[in-house]
Amino acid sequence: MTYCLGILVKEGLVLAADSRTNAGVDYISSYRKLFDFSKPGDRVLLLCTSGNLSITQAVVHQLGQDIKHDREPNLHSLHSLYDVARYLGEQIRTLQEADRAWLAQDKIDFKCSFLLGGQVQGEVPELFLIYSQGNCIKATPETPFLQIGETKYGKPILDRTLGFDMPLDAVAKCALLSIDSTMRSNLSVGPPIHMTMYQTNSFEIRHQAQFQAGDPYLVKMRKHWEVALREASNSMPDISWNQGDTLSPLGIPDLGNS
């Protein structure tokens, strides 16, 4: 399993991904899952991958080969990020279909999903989630984040803190906390963590980070967050017990003396 997320705000984008892949407790390894296919000055294209590793690697390889050999269409020739998302969906379907019979024969799950974030000249920044079937959805100001992989542990902090007008630096910290919270609760998600931040209309990547296990900033952030949560929990007003309707000790409503 893995965990990747993308966040779209007014100032730009943040994409982040862990690197852990496991095929059971005896085979745990690390593979990069955040990729940069940008063409500086013209477009920024960032991909995160989740799911069947052989399929996602094949898709990423094919995308690179199409660019290298100037095949049409390719990531650098399409005119909008939506067109890129549809092209990516077609590649997913094609490569899944090529291996489907053999994978299904051994009951191997061949599903995968991708996050695509970036900006093409003449367009606004966008963020898409491309499903295993090749269809896609887009992030909006009302729902500014998308996740793939092991999503449930890192979602609450995103739901409670993110807003479309948040500064990019604050968004990056929120993304890192989301991944760290997931690592804390699920051993199938782990470092190194790769994170990229993109500023609207810059058309180049200027901010990238990688966090290994035990990274000083990651450790400091984790401790700071745990202390802040503990203090917030302890400072909450006490519960007002025994007010309103009550239950008997057996959990049966008190019917009085009738």
MOWOGI-V552993 format. One record per residue. PHI is phi in whole degrees, 0 to 359 (* if undefined). D_LAST is the distance of its C-alpha to the last C-alpha in Angstrom with 2 decimals. Layout:
<<PHI	D_LAST> <PHI	D_LAST>>
This chain:
<<*	58.82> <211	59.70> <216	58.28> <229	60.13> <214	59.12> <231	60.82> <230	59.91> <245	61.48> <230	61.51> <301	63.77> <280	66.18> <154	66.57> <226	65.24> <228	64.13> <236	64.12> <215	63.26> <206	63.09> <277	62.80> <229	65.41> <276	63.67> <229	64.10> <224	62.84> <237	63.41> <112	61.41> <294	61.20> <267	64.90> <219	66.24> <242	65.17> <215	67.72> <240	68.24> <222	69.46> <295	69.77> <231	67.47> <241	68.43> <233	71.75> <246	73.91> <247	76.02> <291	76.93> <237	80.24> <309	80.71> <91	81.54> <245	80.41> <198	76.97> <244	74.39> <227	72.66> <239	70.17> <235	68.51> <240	65.71> <235	65.23> <211	62.47> <112	62.26> <305	64.95> <294	67.67> <295	70.61> <290	69.64> <295	69.01> <295	72.27> <296	74.14> <296	72.81> <300	73.75> <298	77.17> <295	77.77> <300	76.90> <294	79.47> <293	82.09> <298	81.76> <291	82.49> <301	85.32> <258	87.13> <54	86.45> <283	84.69> <252	83.10> <279	80.35> <213	79.40> <300	77.15> <264	79.93> <252	81.03> <283	77.82> <265	77.24> <210	73.52> <291	70.77> <297	68.99> <299	72.17> <297	72.18> <298	68.57> <292	69.51> <298	72.64> <297	70.65> <299	68.25> <295	71.28> <296	72.60> <300	69.29> <298	69.25> <298	72.92> <286	72.73> <296	69.52> <296	71.13> <297	74.23> <252	72.31> <306	69.36> <299	70.68> <287	71.58> <291	68.37> <296	66.21> <301	68.22> <257	66.93> <57	63.44> <267	64.11> <287	61.96> <253	64.46> <286	62.10> <206	62.90> <209	62.20> <227	64.08> <254	63.57> <234	66.43> <228	66.82> <159	69.76> <206	71.86> <250	74.90> <310	77.45> <88	76.52> <238	72.84> <274	69.81> <299	68.25> <217	65.82> <222	63.61> <236	62.94> <248	61.05> <255	63.01> <280	61.07> <299	62.49> <279	63.03> <99	65.25> <278	63.08> <214	62.00> <230	59.66> <237	60.47> <291	58.80> <228	58.02> <303	57.40> <283	53.68> <231	53.72> <275	56.65> <227	56.41> <226	56.83> <227	56.35> <223	57.55> <88	56.96> <277	54.11> <267	52.42> <292	48.76> <285	49.19> <265	51.49> <282	49.69> <305	46.96> <294	49.57> <292	51.49> <299	48.46> <272	47.59> <243	51.09> <282	53.60> <213	54.83> <296	57.91> <264	59.48> <294	59.23> <296	62.58> <300	64.07> <298	64.15> <292	60.40> <297	59.89> <298	62.01> <295	59.92> <296	56.73> <297	58.33> <293	59.38> <297	55.92> <297	54.49> <290	56.92> <296	56.46> <298	52.66> <291	53.29> <298	55.77> <294	53.28> <256	50.69> <216	53.02> <288	56.17> <279	57.69> <244	58.41> <199	61.04> <287	64.09> <287	66.60> <261	64.92> <251	67.19> <219	66.45> <229	68.49> <241	68.10> <235	69.89> <264	70.53> <309	70.69> <68	74.25> <275	75.92> <55	76.72> <200	77.11> <269	74.98> <246	75.35> <228	72.35> <225	71.57> <213	69.92> <227	69.35> <239	66.97> <274	67.48> <300	65.04> <83	65.27> <304	66.71> <304	66.59> <293	65.06> <297	62.41> <296	61.47> <296	61.39> <298	59.28> <299	56.77> <296	56.39> <299	56.14> <293	53.41> <296	51.37> <296	51.66> <297	50.70> <295	47.58> <296	46.56> <295	47.14> <296	45.23> <296	42.24> <290	42.32> <269	42.66> <292	39.61> <302	36.85> <292	34.12> <287	30.78> <271	28.02> <279	25.29> <59	21.54> <241	21.59> <74	19.51> <294	16.97> <236	16.64> <248	16.10> <289	14.97> <305	18.13> <271	18.09> <84	18.24> <256	14.79> <307	12.90> <288	10.25> <266	6.85> <75	5.71> <263	3.80> <289	0.00>>
